[in-house]
Amino acid sequence: MQRVSQAQVVVEGKVVGQIGQGLLVLLGVGRGDTLDDAAYLARKIAGLRVFADADGKMNLSLADVGGEVLAVSQFTLFGDTRKGNRPSFIEAAAPDEGRQLYERFCDLMTQQGLHVETGVFQAHMEVHLINDGPVTIWLDSAERFQHRRS
């Protein structure tokens, strides 16, 4: 996800989703991901304090700043380039499964009172953004079960 001052998605020359201040979420759904993964990411992203407070510290969430979400499905996040020069996408979810979890993620974000715009699933999209910071954060729902050692 990227903190943005604005972002939009264009499909076939038409703007299909557009936000002001908020988060651009590039959502990759992998094989074996579940509704629990979608719920975890929605809760985590909604609660992340990545916006500056009056002292300039990242201490505010989307709701605190009236931020919006632009959620874009992006299976290419699962591109495996370890062998050869052509990425393999076998770890990405099948399209029907990916669409279901992507749509569920968007619904869960909306249920938290956030304004959510989207791209078009499986379409060729142009994503335009102004990254604010820049702040870019990688979240993986599978990592919620792993603990880092100090």
C-alpha positions in Angstrom: 0.0 0.0 0.0 1.1 3.6 -0.6 0.1 6.7 1.2 -1.1 9.1 -1.5 -2.3 12.7 -1.8 -4.3 11.5 -4.7 -4.7 8.5 -7.0 -6.8 7.2 -9.8 -7.4 4.2 -12.0 -8.1 4.5 -15.7 -9.5 1.7 -17.9 -10.0 2.2 -21.6 -9.4 5.9 -21.3 -12.0 6.4 -18.5 -11.4 7.1 -14.8 -13.1 4.2 -12.9 -11.8 5.0 -9.4 -10.4 8.1 -7.9 -9.4 9.3 -4.4 -7.8 12.3 -2.7 -5.8 11.8 0.5 -5.6 8.2 1.5 -4.1 4.8 0.7 -3.7 3.1 -2.6 -3.9 -0.6 -1.9 -2.4 -3.0 -4.5 -4.1 -6.2 -3.4 -2.6 -9.5 -4.4 -4.6 -12.7 -3.6 -2.6 -15.9 -3.4 -3.5 -19.5 -3.6 -4.8 -20.6 -0.2 -5.8 -17.1 1.0 -9.1 -17.1 2.9 -11.8 -14.7 4.0 -9.8 -14.5 7.3 -6.9 -13.1 5.3 -9.1 -10.5 3.7 -10.6 -9.5 7.1 -7.2 -9.3 8.7 -5.8 -7.0 6.0 -8.9 -4.8 6.1 -8.7 -4.3 9.8 -4.9 -3.8 9.7 -5.0 -1.2 6.9 -7.9 0.7 8.4 -6.1 1.0 11.7 -2.6 1.7 10.5 -1.3 5.0 11.8 0.6 6.2 8.8 -0.6 9.8 8.5 1.1 12.7 10.3 -0.3 14.3 13.4 0.2 17.9 14.5 3.8 17.1 15.5 4.6 15.5 12.1 4.7 12.0 13.5 2.9 9.1 11.8 0.3 8.7 14.4 -3.1 9.0 12.6 -5.2 6.5 10.7 -7.4 6.8 7.6 -10.5 7.6 9.8 -8.6 10.2 11.8 -7.7 12.1 8.6 -10.9 11.4 6.6 -8.8 9.4 4.2 -10.0 7.3 1.3 -9.0 3.9 -0.1 -8.3 3.0 -3.8 -8.1 -0.8 -3.9 -6.6 -2.3 -7.1 -6.4 -6.0 -7.6 -2.8 -7.0 -8.6 -2.0 -10.7 -9.1 1.4 -9.8 -10.4 2.5 -9.3 -6.8 2.8 -13.0 -6.8 5.3 -13.0 -9.7 8.1 -15.5 -9.0 11.3 -14.6 -10.9 13.7 -17.1 -9.3 13.9 -19.2 -12.4 14.4 -17.7 -15.9 13.4 -14.2 -17.0 9.6 -14.7 -17.3 7.7 -14.4 -14.1 5.6 -17.4 -13.0 2.2 -16.6 -11.4 1.3 -20.0 -10.1 1.1 -18.8 -6.5 -1.6 -16.3 -7.4 -5.2 -17.3 -6.7 -7.4 -18.5 -9.6 -9.5 -15.6 -11.0 -12.8 -16.5 -9.4 -11.2 -17.0 -6.0 -9.2 -13.8 -6.4 -12.2 -11.7 -7.4 -14.2 -13.0 -4.4 -11.6 -12.1 -1.9 -10.8 -8.8 -3.5 -14.5 -7.8 -3.4 -14.8 -9.0 0.2 -11.8 -6.9 1.2 -13.4 -3.9 -0.4 -16.7 -4.6 1.4 -14.9 -5.0 4.7 -13.1 -1.6 4.3 -16.5 0.0 3.5 -18.1 -1.5 6.5 -15.5 0.2 8.6 -16.9 3.6 7.5 -14.2 4.2 4.8 -14.8 5.5 1.3 -13.5 2.9 -1.1 -12.9 3.2 -4.8 -11.8 0.3 -7.0 -10.2 -0.6 -10.2 -11.7 -3.2 -12.6 -10.8 -6.8 -11.8 -8.8 -8.4 -14.6 -8.8 -5.3 -16.7 -5.7 -3.6 -18.1 -5.5 -0.5 -15.8 -3.4 2.6 -15.7 -2.8 3.6 -12.1 -1.9 7.3 -11.5 -0.8 8.4 -8.1 1.1 11.0 -6.1 2.9 9.1 -3.4 2.9 11.2 -0.2 6.2 10.9 1.7 6.9 8.6 0.0 5.3 6.1 2.3 5.0 2.5 0.9 4.3 -0.4 3.2 4.2 -4.1 2.5 1.6 -6.2 4.4 1.3 -10.0 4.1 -1.6 -11.7 5.9 0.5 -14.8 6.3 3.0 -12.9 8.4 0.5 -12.3 11.2 1.3 -15.8 12.5 5.1 -15.2 12.5 7.0 -13.4 15.2 10.2 -11.5 14.6 13.2 -12.0 16.8 15.0 -9.0 18.2 
